[in-house]
Amino acid sequence: MEYIIGVVIIVAVIGIYVWTYSLNQKIEKPEGCEEVSCSGCKVDNCVSRK
């Protein structure tokens, strides 16, 4: 019985994640929101910087 409860909780968490991710993809960007450019950042070891 303990394993079933654990599996149900894990499936529920994954389901909530997928559901909220899909809802987030449907939302439009707000006006004034622009893409971030790496030219203004002075961090040399940034993962996003190419």
PQR file of N, CA, C, O and H, with PARSE charges and radii, in Angstrom:
ATOM      1  N   MET A   1       0.823  -1.192   0.000 -0.4000 1.5000
ATOM      2  CA  MET A   1       0.000   0.000   0.000 -0.0000 2.0000
ATOM      3  C   MET A   1       0.868   1.258   0.000  0.5500 1.7000
ATOM      4  O   MET A   1       0.515   2.258  -0.624 -0.5500 1.4000
ATOM      5  N   GLU A   2       1.999   1.208   0.698 -0.4000 1.5000
ATOM      6  CA  GLU A   2       2.874   2.375   0.769 -0.0000 2.0000
ATOM      7  C   GLU A   2       3.430   2.726  -0.606  0.5500 1.7000
ATOM      8  O   GLU A   2       3.593   3.900  -0.938 -0.5500 1.4000
ATOM      9  H   GLU A   2       2.286   0.395   1.205  0.4000 1.0000
ATOM     10  N   TYR A   3       3.724   1.683  -1.415 -0.4000 1.5000
ATOM     11  CA  TYR A   3       4.269   1.922  -2.745 -0.0000 2.0000
ATOM     12  C   TYR A   3       3.234   2.572  -3.656  0.5500 1.7000
ATOM     13  O   TYR A   3       3.568   3.423  -4.482 -0.5500 1.4000
ATOM     14  H   TYR A   3       3.591   0.730  -1.145  0.4000 1.0000
ATOM     15  N   ILE A   4       1.997   2.173  -3.503 -0.4000 1.5000
ATOM     16  CA  ILE A   4       0.929   2.739  -4.329 -0.0000 2.0000
ATOM     17  C   ILE A   4       0.765   4.226  -4.037  0.5500 1.7000
ATOM     18  O   ILE A   4       0.615   5.028  -4.959 -0.5500 1.4000
ATOM     19  H   ILE A   4       1.726   1.482  -2.832  0.4000 1.0000
ATOM     20  N   ILE A   5       0.791   4.589  -2.776 -0.4000 1.5000
ATOM     21  CA  ILE A   5       0.671   6.001  -2.390 -0.0000 2.0000
ATOM     22  C   ILE A   5       1.840   6.798  -2.952  0.5500 1.7000
ATOM     23  O   ILE A   5       1.645   7.908  -3.445 -0.5500 1.4000
ATOM     24  H   ILE A   5       0.913   3.937  -2.027  0.4000 1.0000
ATOM     25  N   GLY A   6       3.044   6.254  -2.887 -0.4000 1.5000
ATOM     26  CA  GLY A   6       4.213   6.934  -3.431 -0.0000 2.0000
ATOM     27  C   GLY A   6       4.119   7.126  -4.931  0.5500 1.7000
ATOM     28  O   GLY A   6       4.447   8.194  -5.449 -0.5500 1.4000
ATOM     29  H   GLY A   6       3.203   5.352  -2.486  0.4000 1.0000
ATOM     30  N   VAL A   7       3.674   6.098  -5.627 -0.4000 1.5000
ATOM     31  CA  VAL A   7       3.529   6.190  -7.087 -0.0000 2.0000
ATOM     32  C   VAL A   7       2.458   7.208  -7.457  0.5500 1.7000
ATOM     33  O   VAL A   7       2.627   7.973  -8.406 -0.5500 1.4000
ATOM     34  H   VAL A   7       3.408   5.230  -5.207  0.4000 1.0000
ATOM     35  N   VAL A   8       1.359   7.218  -6.711 -0.4000 1.5000
ATOM     36  CA  VAL A   8       0.287   8.178  -6.980 -0.0000 2.0000
ATOM     37  C   VAL A   8       0.784   9.601  -6.773  0.5500 1.7000
ATOM     38  O   VAL A   8       0.460  10.486  -7.565 -0.5500 1.4000
ATOM     39  H   VAL A   8       1.222   6.597  -5.940  0.4000 1.0000
ATOM     40  N   ILE A   9       1.549   9.833  -5.742 -0.4000 1.5000
ATOM     41  CA  ILE A   9       2.085  11.178  -5.486 -0.0000 2.0000
ATOM     42  C   ILE A   9       3.036  11.592  -6.601  0.5500 1.7000
ATOM     43  O   ILE A   9       2.968  12.725  -7.078 -0.5500 1.4000
ATOM     44  H   ILE A   9       1.812   9.114  -5.099  0.4000 1.0000
ATOM     45  N   ILE A  10       3.914  10.704  -7.021 -0.4000 1.5000
ATOM     46  CA  ILE A  10       4.861  11.032  -8.096 -0.0000 2.0000
ATOM     47  C   ILE A  10       4.123  11.307  -9.399  0.5500 1.7000
ATOM     48  O   ILE A  10       4.449  12.265 -10.100 -0.5500 1.4000
ATOM     49  H   ILE A  10       3.970   9.784  -6.634  0.4000 1.0000
ATOM     50  N   VAL A  11       3.140  10.486  -9.733 -0.4000 1.5000
ATOM     51  CA  VAL A  11       2.354  10.702 -10.956 -0.0000 2.0000
ATOM     52  C   VAL A  11       1.596  12.022 -10.870  0.5500 1.7000
ATOM     53  O   VAL A  11       1.485  12.731 -11.870 -0.5500 1.4000
ATOM     54  H   VAL A  11       2.875   9.707  -9.164  0.4000 1.0000
ATOM     55  N   ALA A  12       1.078  12.360  -9.708 -0.4000 1.5000
ATOM     56  CA  ALA A  12       0.353  13.618  -9.534 -0.0000 2.0000
ATOM     57  C   ALA A  12       1.285  14.813  -9.729  0.5500 1.7000
ATOM     58  O   ALA A  12       0.917  15.781 -10.394 -0.5500 1.4000
ATOM     59  H   ALA A  12       1.168  11.784  -8.895  0.4000 1.0000
ATOM     60  N   VAL A  13       2.475  14.754  -9.160 -0.4000 1.5000
ATOM     61  CA  VAL A  13       3.431  15.856  -9.306 -0.0000 2.0000
ATOM     62  C   VAL A  13       3.834  16.021 -10.773  0.5500 1.7000
ATOM     63  O   VAL A  13       3.900  17.144 -11.274 -0.5500 1.4000
ATOM     64  H   VAL A  13       2.774  13.968  -8.619  0.4000 1.0000
ATOM     65  N   ILE A  14       4.101  14.922 -11.457 -0.4000 1.5000
ATOM     66  CA  ILE A  14       4.464  14.989 -12.874 -0.0000 2.0000
ATOM     67  C   ILE A  14       3.287  15.523 -13.689  0.5500 1.7000
ATOM     68  O   ILE A  14       3.482  16.331 -14.597 -0.5500 1.4000
ATOM     69  H   ILE A  14       4.048  14.010 -11.050  0.4000 1.0000
ATOM     70  N   GLY A  15       2.091  15.088 -13.380 -0.4000 1.5000
ATOM     71  CA  GLY A  15       0.906  15.574 -14.084 -0.0000 2.0000
ATOM     72  C   GLY A  15       0.687  17.061 -13.885  0.5500 1.7000
ATOM     73  O   GLY A  15       0.357  17.773 -14.834 -0.5500 1.4000
ATOM     74  H   GLY A  15       1.932  14.432 -12.643  0.4000 1.0000
ATOM     75  N   ILE A  16       0.867  17.536 -12.665 -0.4000 1.5000
ATOM     76  CA  ILE A  16       0.721  18.970 -12.388 -0.0000 2.0000
ATOM     77  C   ILE A  16       1.791  19.760 -13.133  0.5500 1.7000
ATOM     78  O   ILE A  16       1.513  20.839 -13.656 -0.5500 1.4000
ATOM     79  H   ILE A  16       1.135  16.958 -11.895  0.4000 1.0000
ATOM     80  N   TYR A  17       3.016  19.230 -13.186 -0.4000 1.5000
ATOM     81  CA  TYR A  17       4.086  19.908 -13.917 -0.0000 2.0000
ATOM     82  C   TYR A  17       3.746  20.027 -15.400  0.5500 1.7000
ATOM     83  O   TYR A  17       3.884  21.102 -15.982 -0.5500 1.4000
ATOM     84  H   TYR A  17       3.242  18.353 -12.761  0.4000 1.0000
ATOM     85  N   VAL A  18       3.305  18.940 -16.009 -0.4000 1.5000
ATOM     86  CA  VAL A  18       2.970  18.949 -17.439 -0.0000 2.0000
ATOM     87  C   VAL A  18       1.792  19.890 -17.702  0.5500 1.7000
ATOM     88  O   VAL A  18       1.790  20.629 -18.686 -0.5500 1.4000
ATOM     89  H   VAL A  18       3.192  18.066 -15.535  0.4000 1.0000
ATOM     90  N   TRP A  19       0.814  19.857 -16.837 -0.4000 1.5000
ATOM     91  CA  TRP A  19      -0.355  20.720 -16.993 -0.0000 2.0000
ATOM     92  C   TRP A  19       0.019  22.198 -16.902  0.5500 1.7000
ATOM     93  O   TRP A  19      -0.405  22.990 -17.743 -0.5500 1.4000
ATOM     94  H   TRP A  19       0.816  19.256 -16.037  0.4000 1.0000
ATOM     95  N   THR A  20       0.809  22.582 -15.893 -0.4000 1.5000
ATOM     96  CA  THR A  20       1.201  23.984 -15.756 -0.0000 2.0000
ATOM     97  C   THR A  20       2.154  24.410 -16.873  0.5500 1.7000
ATOM     98  O   THR A  20       2.116  25.561 -17.308 -0.5500 1.4000
ATOM     99  H   THR A  20       1.154  21.939 -15.210  0.4000 1.0000
ATOM    100  N   TYR A  21       3.005  23.499 -17.341 -0.4000 1.5000
ATOM    101  CA  TYR A  21       3.898  23.817 -18.459 -0.0000 2.0000
ATOM    102  C   TYR A  21       3.085  24.111 -19.717  0.5500 1.7000
ATOM    103  O   TYR A  21       3.382  25.065 -20.437 -0.5500 1.4000
ATOM    104  H   TYR A  21       3.036  22.564 -16.987  0.4000 1.0000
ATOM    105  N   SER A  22       2.067  23.303 -19.984 -0.4000 1.5000
ATOM    106  CA  SER A  22       1.246  23.536 -21.172 -0.0000 2.0000
ATOM    107  C   SER A  22       0.446  24.829 -21.045  0.5500 1.7000
ATOM    108  O   SER A  22       0.266  25.542 -22.032 -0.5500 1.4000
ATOM    109  H   SER A  22       1.826  22.528 -19.399  0.4000 1.0000
ATOM    110  N   LEU A  23      -0.033  25.138 -19.850 -0.4000 1.5000
ATOM    111  CA  LEU A  23      -0.721  26.415 -19.653 -0.0000 2.0000
ATOM    112  C   LEU A  23       0.219  27.588 -19.869  0.5500 1.7000
ATOM    113  O   LEU A  23      -0.181  28.604 -20.438 -0.5500 1.4000
ATOM    114  H   LEU A  23       0.113  24.559 -19.048  0.4000 1.0000
ATOM    115  N   ASN A  24       1.459  27.464 -19.423 -0.4000 1.5000
ATOM    116  CA  ASN A  24       2.425  28.536 -19.572 -0.0000 2.0000
ATOM    117  C   ASN A  24       2.761  28.779 -21.043  0.5500 1.7000
ATOM    118  O   ASN A  24       3.001  29.921 -21.435 -0.5500 1.4000
ATOM    119  H   ASN A  24       1.784  26.639 -18.961  0.4000 1.0000
ATOM    120  N   GLN A  25       2.782  27.740 -21.854 -0.4000 1.5000
ATOM    121  CA  GLN A  25       3.087  27.897 -23.272 -0.0000 2.0000
ATOM    122  C   GLN A  25       1.980  28.641 -24.019  0.5500 1.7000
ATOM    123  O   GLN A  25       2.242  29.251 -25.056 -0.5500 1.4000
ATOM    124  H   GLN A  25       2.586  26.812 -21.536  0.4000 1.0000
ATOM    125  N   LYS A  26       0.759  28.600 -23.512 -0.4000 1.5000
ATOM    126  CA  LYS A  26      -0.372  29.256 -24.165 -0.0000 2.0000
ATOM    127  C   LYS A  26      -0.452  30.745 -23.850  0.5500 1.7000
ATOM    128  O   LYS A  26      -1.156  31.482 -24.540 -0.5500 1.4000
ATOM    129  H   LYS A  26       0.547  28.105 -22.670  0.4000 1.0000
ATOM    130  N   ILE A  27       0.248  31.192 -22.830 -0.4000 1.5000
ATOM    131  CA  ILE A  27       0.200  32.592 -22.406 -0.0000 2.0000
ATOM    132  C   ILE A  27       1.070  33.433 -23.337  0.5500 1.7000
ATOM    133  O   ILE A  27       2.198  33.055 -23.650 -0.5500 1.4000
ATOM    134  H   ILE A  27       0.819  30.593 -22.269  0.4000 1.0000
ATOM    135  N   GLU A  28       0.540  34.574 -23.777 -0.4000 1.5000
ATOM    136  CA  GLU A  28       1.319  35.484 -24.612 -0.0000 2.0000
ATOM    137  C   GLU A  28       2.246  36.323 -23.743  0.5500 1.7000
ATOM    138  O   GLU A  28       1.973  36.566 -22.567 -0.5500 1.4000
ATOM    139  H   GLU A  28      -0.377  34.881 -23.522  0.4000 1.0000
ATOM    140  N   LYS A  29       3.364  36.766 -24.354 -0.4000 1.5000
ATOM    141  CA  LYS A  29       4.283  37.650 -23.634 -0.0000 2.0000
ATOM    142  C   LYS A  29       3.606  38.999 -23.423  0.5500 1.7000
ATOM    143  O   LYS A  29       2.884  39.474 -24.299 -0.5500 1.4000
ATOM    144  H   LYS A  29       3.586  36.569 -25.309  0.4000 1.0000
ATOM    145  N   PRO A  30       3.835  39.616 -22.270 -0.5600 1.5000
ATOM    146  CA  PRO A  30       3.253  40.935 -22.039  0.2800 2.0000
ATOM    147  C   PRO A  30       3.943  41.987 -22.907  0.5500 1.7000
ATOM    148  O   PRO A  30       5.100  41.834 -23.299 -0.5500 1.4000
ATOM    149  N   GLU A  31       3.206  43.050 -23.195 -0.4000 1.5000
ATOM    150  CA  GLU A  31       3.788  44.136 -23.978 -0.0000 2.0000
ATOM    151  C   GLU A  31       4.953  44.747 -23.209  0.5500 1.7000
ATOM    152  O   GLU A  31       4.909  44.873 -21.986 -0.5500 1.4000
ATOM    153  H   GLU A  31       2.266  43.175 -22.877  0.4000 1.0000
ATOM    154  N   GLY A  32       5.978  45.118 -23.934 -0.4000 1.5000
ATOM    155  CA  GLY A  32       7.161  45.703 -23.317 -0.0000 2.0000
ATOM    156  C   GLY A  32       8.185  44.669 -22.894  0.5500 1.7000
ATOM    157  O   GLY A  32       9.280  45.023 -22.458 -0.5500 1.4000
ATOM    158  H   GLY A  32       6.014  45.016 -24.929  0.4000 1.0000
ATOM    159  N   CYS A  33       7.849  43.415 -23.015 -0.4000 1.5000
ATOM    160  CA  CYS A  33       8.779  42.350 -22.672 -0.0000 2.0000
ATOM    161  C   CYS A  33       9.658  42.078 -23.876  0.5500 1.7000
ATOM    162  O   CYS A  33       9.158  41.729 -24.945 -0.5500 1.4000
ATOM    163  H   CYS A  33       6.959  43.127 -23.370  0.4000 1.0000
ATOM    164  N   GLU A  34      10.940  42.232 -23.717 -0.4000 1.5000
ATOM    165  CA  GLU A  34      11.837  42.046 -24.840 -0.0000 2.0000
ATOM    166  C   GLU A  34      12.839  40.939 -24.554  0.5500 1.7000
ATOM    167  O   GLU A  34      13.064  40.575 -23.400 -0.5500 1.4000
ATOM    168  H   GLU A  34      11.346  42.516 -22.848  0.4000 1.0000
ATOM    169  N   GLU A  35      13.427  40.417 -25.594 -0.4000 1.5000
ATOM    170  CA  GLU A  35      14.441  39.379 -25.454 -0.0000 2.0000
ATOM    171  C   GLU A  35      15.684  39.956 -24.791  0.5500 1.7000
ATOM    172  O   GLU A  35      16.072  41.094 -25.054 -0.5500 1.4000
ATOM    173  H   GLU A  35      13.244  40.713 -26.532  0.4000 1.0000
ATOM    174  N   VAL A  36      16.289  39.174 -23.948 -0.4000 1.5000
ATOM    175  CA  VAL A  36      17.494  39.591 -23.251 -0.0000 2.0000
ATOM    176  C   VAL A  36      18.688  39.356 -24.166  0.5500 1.7000
ATOM    177  O   VAL A  36      18.843  38.277 -24.739 -0.5500 1.4000
ATOM    178  H   VAL A  36      15.974  38.250 -23.734  0.4000 1.0000
ATOM    179  N   SER A  37      19.522  40.369 -24.297 -0.4000 1.5000
ATOM    180  CA  SER A  37      20.732  40.193 -25.094 -0.0000 2.0000
ATOM    181  C   SER A  37      21.924  40.071 -24.152  0.5500 1.7000
ATOM    182  O   SER A  37      21.946  40.661 -23.072 -0.5500 1.4000
ATOM    183  H   SER A  37      19.397  41.245 -23.831  0.4000 1.0000
ATOM    184  N   CYS A  38      22.891  39.312 -24.572 -0.4000 1.5000
ATOM    185  CA  CYS A  38      24.056  39.089 -23.719 -0.0000 2.0000
ATOM    186  C   CYS A  38      25.069  40.228 -23.799  0.5500 1.7000
ATOM    187  O   CYS A  38      26.077  40.208 -23.091 -0.5500 1.4000
ATOM    188  H   CYS A  38      22.873  38.832 -25.450  0.4000 1.0000
ATOM    189  N   SER A  39      24.820  41.196 -24.631 -0.4000 1.5000
ATOM    190  CA  SER A  39      25.798  42.274 -24.775 -0.0000 2.0000
ATOM    191  C   SER A  39      25.856  43.169 -23.531  0.5500 1.7000
ATOM    192  O   SER A  39      26.892  43.777 -23.263 -0.5500 1.4000
ATOM    193  H   SER A  39      24.002  41.213 -25.205  0.4000 1.0000
ATOM    194  N   GLY A  40      24.771  43.256 -22.778 -0.4000 1.5000
ATOM    195  CA  GLY A  40      24.754  44.116 -21.604 -0.0000 2.0000
ATOM    196  C   GLY A  40      25.294  43.450 -20.353  0.5500 1.7000
ATOM    197  O   GLY A  40      25.554  44.128 -19.359 -0.5500 1.4000
ATOM    198  H   GLY A  40      23.930  42.762 -22.995  0.4000 1.0000
ATOM    199  N   CYS A  41      25.467  42.151 -20.380 -0.4000 1.5000
ATOM    200  CA  CYS A  41      25.916  41.421 -19.205 -0.0000 2.0000
ATOM    201  C   CYS A  41      27.443  41.376 -19.179  0.5500 1.7000
ATOM    202  O   CYS A  41      28.076  41.168 -20.214 -0.5500 1.4000
ATOM    203  H   CYS A  41      25.255  41.601 -21.188  0.4000 1.0000
ATOM    204  N   LYS A  42      28.014  41.563 -18.040 -0.4000 1.5000
ATOM    205  CA  LYS A  42      29.479  41.569 -17.914 -0.0000 2.0000
ATOM    206  C   LYS A  42      30.028  40.285 -17.294  0.5500 1.7000
ATOM    207  O   LYS A  42      31.210  40.221 -16.955 -0.5500 1.4000
ATOM    208  H   LYS A  42      27.500  41.732 -17.199  0.4000 1.0000
ATOM    209  N   VAL A  43      29.181  39.258 -17.141 -0.4000 1.5000
ATOM    210  CA  VAL A  43      29.615  38.002 -16.546 -0.0000 2.0000
ATOM    211  C   VAL A  43      30.293  37.158 -17.640  0.5500 1.7000
ATOM    212  O   VAL A  43      29.675  36.848 -18.658 -0.5500 1.4000
ATOM    213  H   VAL A  43      28.221  39.310 -17.416  0.4000 1.0000
ATOM    214  N   ASP A  44      31.552  36.794 -17.427 -0.4000 1.5000
ATOM    215  CA  ASP A  44      32.305  36.056 -18.439 -0.0000 2.0000
ATOM    216  C   ASP A  44      31.989  34.565 -18.435  0.5500 1.7000
ATOM    217  O   ASP A  44      32.088  33.918 -19.477 -0.5500 1.4000
ATOM    218  H   ASP A  44      32.054  37.046 -16.600  0.4000 1.0000
ATOM    219  N   ASN A  45      31.617  34.013 -17.305 -0.4000 1.5000
ATOM    220  CA  ASN A  45      31.396  32.581 -17.220 -0.0000 2.0000
ATOM    221  C   ASN A  45      29.914  32.205 -17.238  0.5500 1.7000
ATOM    222  O   ASN A  45      29.523  31.206 -16.635 -0.5500 1.4000
ATOM    223  H   ASN A  45      31.537  34.539 -16.458  0.4000 1.0000
ATOM    224  N   CYS A  46      29.099  32.987 -17.916 -0.4000 1.5000
ATOM    225  CA  CYS A  46      27.659  32.740 -18.010 -0.0000 2.0000
ATOM    226  C   CYS A  46      27.412  31.570 -18.957  0.5500 1.7000
ATOM    227  O   CYS A  46      28.033  31.481 -20.016 -0.5500 1.4000
ATOM    228  H   CYS A  46      29.417  33.798 -18.406  0.4000 1.0000
ATOM    229  N   VAL A  47      26.509  30.679 -18.575 -0.4000 1.5000
ATOM    230  CA  VAL A  47      26.192  29.509 -19.384 -0.0000 2.0000
ATOM    231  C   VAL A  47      25.475  29.911 -20.665  0.5500 1.7000
ATOM    232  O   VAL A  47      25.658  29.273 -21.701 -0.5500 1.4000
ATOM    233  H   VAL A  47      26.004  30.752 -17.715  0.4000 1.0000
ATOM    234  N   SER A  48      24.654  30.969 -20.607 -0.4000 1.5000
ATOM    235  CA  SER A  48      23.874  31.377 -21.773 -0.0000 2.0000
ATOM    236  C   SER A  48      24.710  32.106 -22.819  0.5500 1.7000
ATOM    237  O   SER A  48      24.349  32.137 -23.995 -0.5500 1.4000
ATOM    238  H   SER A  48      24.505  31.488 -19.764  0.4000 1.0000
ATOM    239  N   ARG A  49      25.806  32.681 -22.402 -0.4000 1.5000
ATOM    240  CA  ARG A  49      26.637  33.441 -23.330 -0.0000 2.0000
ATOM    241  C   ARG A  49      27.331  32.504 -24.293  0.5500 1.7000
ATOM    242  O   ARG A  49      27.873  31.476 -23.890 -0.5500 1.4000
ATOM    243  H   ARG A  49      26.100  32.656 -21.446  0.4000 1.0000
ATOM    244  N   LYS A  50      27.314  32.853 -25.547 -0.4000 1.5000
ATOM    245  CA  LYS A  50      27.947  32.019 -26.564 -0.0000 2.0000
ATOM    246  C   LYS A  50      29.182  32.677 -27.132  0.5500 1.7000
ATOM    247  O   LYS A  50      29.839  32.108 -28.004 -0.5500 1.4000
ATOM    248  H   LYS A  50      26.873  33.689 -25.875  0.4000 1.0000
TER
END
